[in-house]
Each structure stands twice: as structure tokens, then as C-alpha cells.
Amino acid sequence: MDKSLFESLKTSLNEAIEHTEGKREVRTRKVSIKPIPKFTSEDSKEIRKKVELTQLLFAQMLGVSKKTVEAWEAGTNVPNGSAM
């Protein structure tokens, strides 16, 4: 391991320890993450039509199968994970 990298990590860890012991003030930043919205079958179809894509092209763009898009639009399944 590069000595400068080791020294940098060591310094950072010592600073973190000092902070947890109340010996050092650090800048903090609060980040809020909005919940992922739930999409209805109508939403899925509306989004696809708004971007003017066929089910096949929409599916390819999202990396899913055409049958998956059909199921979303029929209300059989709902998008999840990265498709949301």
C-alpha cells in the first residue's frame, strides 16, 4: 500500500475517533431522500405514451421485456427496483 495513502487513511480515522469522543468538531450535512413513487398501470402507460415509444422500445430503454411493460400497463405487475 502506498505510504501516503496509508497516512491519509490513518489521519482520517484518528479524526473520526476524535469526533466520536467529542474532541473535534466537524461539518455535517443532512440529506433527505424522497421515497420512490408508486406507479399505477395508467401511470406506466401515460409515461410511455408521453415519450412517444412503443411498448417494445420502452421496454428496451428500461432493460426489461415487452411482456413486463404489457403486465405493468395491464395492472398485473408494478414496476420495482431500478425500473421505478
Secondary structure, 3 states (H helix, E strand, C coil): CCHHHHHHHHHHHHHHHHHHCCCCCCCCCCCCCCCCCCCCHHHHHHHHHHCCCCHHHHHHHHCCCHHHHHHHHHCCCCCCHHHC
